[in-house]
Amino acid sequence: MWGWILDCMSTTERPRILVVGGGYVGLYAARRILKKMRYGEATVTVVDPRSYMTYQPFLPEAAAGSISPRHVVVPLRRVLPKAEVLTGRVTTIDQDRKVATVAPLVGDAYELPFDYLVVAMGAVSRTFPIPGLAENGIGMKGIEEAIGLRNHVLEQLDKADSTTDEEVRRKALTFVFIGGGFAGAETVGEVEDMARDAAKYYKNVKREDMRFLLVDVADKILPEVGPKLGAYGKEHLESRGVEVYLKTGMKSCVDGHVVLDNGLEVLSNTIVWTAGVKPNPALSRFGLPLGPRGHIDAEPTLQVKGTDYIWAAGDNAQVPDMVGRRNGNENAWCPPNAQHALRQAKVLGDNVVSGMRGFPQKEYSHANKGAVAGLGLHKGVAMIVMGKMKIKLKGRLAWYMHRAYHGMAMPTFNRKIRVFADWTLATFLKREVVSLGAMENPREEFYEAAKPAPAPAAAADGGKPKAKAS
Ligand SMILES: Cc1cc2nc3c(=O)[nH]c(=O)nc-3n(C[C@H](O)[C@H](O)[C@H](O)COP(=O)(O)OP(=O)(O)OC[C@H]3O[C@@H](n4cnc5c(N)ncnc54)[C@H](O)[C@@H]3O)c2cc1C
């Protein structure tokens, strides 16, 4: 009891390490700091608008129902029991006073003092002012979007199965994906696979009735795995009936009327936007040095340029790629991916503890280990880098590599087991193809049942509202 009271009293005197963002970098950096720190050396506070970290590489599989959405997220309070976890958004940083402003989920914003700061707010979807995009586009950055996409796609099959209107049916069965990087190619691959599976249970919908379009302004898809495997990925998707349009952009999509700049026009209820990411725009209010594309300018030690108490890593930072630079490319930067985010977080965590103790900082350096991408059940591409050798795999073997790599990379033993259990169950019990569209508005039915009955006069005239007497 006394120990606990003393502990609480001393909490205020401890320096605070404030971690802004509980995603890949935030979670791993906080864990590393807590592991390396002496008992009571500092208070670690993690602030994130979500109470969980999302393992984004599994979003396409969550959208396709191969993994339960709950298993793709890691509850921050559970994995960081020794940290103070606050659910809210950091809106500004005052460097002179070393104070952050936190806007919690409810109530007024408040100030939070800190001694050391880690900025790990990741990226947001990169969009363009395309007419209709904001109203009709579906993003792919969070678990909510993955669940929404899955329900939405299955609902389109329900609609198409039950309508007699040919235009409604065609619009429901046309699925457009903009952006052919990891997120877009994997999502179209997984969703096409799921829709093909689901069609077996519909009397009036066959795979041939559906249209899948993958559109990219670049001249290739999956640039992360290199040109040859990217070309294979494209051919593979085309062999499954996906129409791939390269060097093509979307001009507009007002009311689901999609117009591409190659002249093609289609009607679609499903426009998935995965055309890249940009650093979190909230960074512009932090007063930190930013690079030309809005990333925080970080040293190889992950310290923010010109500071010795602020660190940044992951998708919101531009971190010099020291391996590329040693090999003669003076402008090499680490690409924004999970491979770097995870490793940067560990070095960052060590450097925060060293900084607190007045020890020197370590430089971050990591040679690319390759990339793996899943394109649906038993389909994928993988490029494994071993020294100077690049091993290229495709098909089932690449898909196994994809599952093995991401299954092992999934944070926490608990989540790894759940993900492997989902995969095993899906092998024996087949994929779940039910749409829970009502999840978006779960109170609607209850409201209809519980709302006050209209007055008798109003009921007689169909419940039309009367003009108010003046
Ligand atoms: C669909 C998809 C598939 C992907 N597949 C792969 C893959 O196969 N391989 C790979 O290497 N990479 C992949 N990536 C990229 C990888 O997931 C990211 O590079 C990685 O998540 C970056 O980590 P981060 O910590 O910088 O950002 P994030 O993990 O995005 O975390 C940022 C956190 O900051 C929080 N935040 C935002 N604003 C605030 C604020 N104002 N205050 C406090 N907190 C805030 C967010 O809620 C979030 O939790 C994929 C990404 C996507 C979207």
The ligand as a Tripos MOL2 file, in Angstrom:
@<TRIPOS>MOLECULE
LIG
   53    58     1     0     0
SMALL
NO_CHARGES

@<TRIPOS>ATOM
      1 C1         -3.5490   -1.6910  -46.6390 C.3       1 LIG1
      2 C2         -2.0830   -1.5800  -46.2750 C.ar      1 LIG1
      3 C3         -1.2330   -2.6560  -46.5300 C.ar      1 LIG1
      4 C4          0.1190   -2.5660  -46.1880 C.ar      1 LIG1
      5 N1          0.9390   -3.6510  -46.4370 N.ar      1 LIG1
      6 C5          2.2360   -3.5920  -46.1010 C.ar      1 LIG1
      7 C6          3.0830   -4.7120  -46.3210 C.ar      1 LIG1
      8 O1          2.6490   -5.7550  -46.8330 O.2       1 LIG1
      9 N2          4.3970   -4.6070  -45.9370 N.ar      1 LIG1
     10 C7          4.9050   -3.4620  -45.3540 C.ar      1 LIG1
     11 O2          6.1040   -3.4290  -45.0250 O.2       1 LIG1
     12 N3          4.1290   -2.3910  -45.1470 N.ar      1 LIG1
     13 C8          2.8110   -2.4140  -45.4950 C.ar      1 LIG1
     14 N4          2.0070   -1.3240  -45.2570 N.ar      1 LIG1
     15 C9          2.6010   -0.0840  -44.6610 C.3       1 LIG1
     16 C10         2.7400   -0.1630  -43.1340 C.3       1 LIG1
     17 O3          1.5660   -0.6390  -42.5340 O.3       1 LIG1
     18 C11         3.1130    1.2180  -42.5880 C.3       1 LIG1
     19 O4          4.3250    1.5950  -43.1910 O.3       1 LIG1
     20 C12         3.2930    1.2380  -41.0600 C.3       1 LIG1
     21 O5          2.0700    0.9760  -40.4320 O.3       1 LIG1
     22 C13         3.8250    2.6120  -40.5870 C.3       1 LIG1
     23 O6          3.8580    2.6690  -39.1980 O.3       1 LIG1
     24 P1          3.6580    4.0670  -38.4310 P.3       1 LIG1
     25 O7          3.7960    3.7850  -36.9730 O.co2     1 LIG1
     26 O8          4.5260    5.1020  -39.0310 O.co2     1 LIG1
     27 O9          2.1630    4.5020  -38.7500 O.3       1 LIG1
     28 P2          0.7980    3.8080  -38.2920 P.3       1 LIG1
     29 O10         0.9990    2.3710  -38.0360 O.co2     1 LIG1
     30 O11        -0.2150    4.2060  -39.3090 O.co2     1 LIG1
     31 O12         0.4690    4.5170  -36.8950 O.3       1 LIG1
     32 C14         0.1490    5.8890  -36.7620 C.3       1 LIG1
     33 C15        -0.7050    6.0600  -35.5190 C.3       1 LIG1
     34 O13        -0.8070    7.4430  -35.2170 O.3       1 LIG1
     35 C16        -2.1220    7.7070  -34.7710 C.3       1 LIG1
     36 N5         -2.4140    9.1360  -34.9250 N.ar      1 LIG1
     37 C17        -2.7700    9.8060  -36.0430 C.ar      1 LIG1
     38 N6         -2.9620   11.1140  -35.7570 N.ar      1 LIG1
     39 C18        -2.7140   11.2800  -34.4400 C.ar      1 LIG1
     40 C19        -2.7340   12.4050  -33.5550 C.ar      1 LIG1
     41 N7         -3.0510   13.6370  -33.9710 N.pl3     1 LIG1
     42 N8         -2.4310   12.2070  -32.2400 N.ar      1 LIG1
     43 C20        -2.1100   10.9670  -31.8010 C.ar      1 LIG1
     44 N9         -2.0580    9.8800  -32.5930 N.ar      1 LIG1
     45 C21        -2.3510   10.0360  -33.9030 C.ar      1 LIG1
     46 C22        -2.9830    6.7950  -35.6500 C.3       1 LIG1
     47 O14        -4.2660    6.5700  -35.0580 O.3       1 LIG1
     48 C23        -2.1290    5.5350  -35.7100 C.3       1 LIG1
     49 O15        -2.4580    4.6310  -34.6820 O.3       1 LIG1
     50 C24         0.6410   -1.3770  -45.5920 C.ar      1 LIG1
     51 C25        -0.2210   -0.2910  -45.3390 C.ar      1 LIG1
     52 C26        -1.5670   -0.3870  -45.6810 C.ar      1 LIG1
     53 C27        -2.4760    0.7970  -45.4030 C.3       1 LIG1
@<TRIPOS>BOND
     1     1     2 1
     2     2     3 ar
     3     2    52 ar
     4     3     4 ar
     5     4     5 ar
     6     4    50 ar
     7     5     6 ar
     8     6     7 ar
     9     6    13 1
    10     7     8 2
    11     7     9 ar
    12     9    10 ar
    13    10    11 2
    14    10    12 ar
    15    12    13 ar
    16    13    14 ar
    17    14    15 1
    18    14    50 ar
    19    15    16 1
    20    16    17 1
    21    16    18 1
    22    18    19 1
    23    18    20 1
    24    20    21 1
    25    20    22 1
    26    22    23 1
    27    23    24 1
    28    24    25 2
    29    24    26 1
    30    24    27 1
    31    27    28 1
    32    28    29 2
    33    28    30 1
    34    28    31 1
    35    31    32 1
    36    32    33 1
    37    33    34 1
    38    33    48 1
    39    34    35 1
    40    35    36 1
    41    35    46 1
    42    36    37 ar
    43    36    45 ar
    44    37    38 ar
    45    38    39 ar
    46    39    40 ar
    47    39    45 ar
    48    40    41 1
    49    40    42 ar
    50    42    43 ar
    51    43    44 ar
    52    44    45 ar
    53    46    47 1
    54    46    48 1
    55    48    49 1
    56    50    51 ar
    57    51    52 ar
    58    52    53 1
@<TRIPOS>SUBSTRUCTURE
     1 LIG1         1 GROUP 0 **** ****
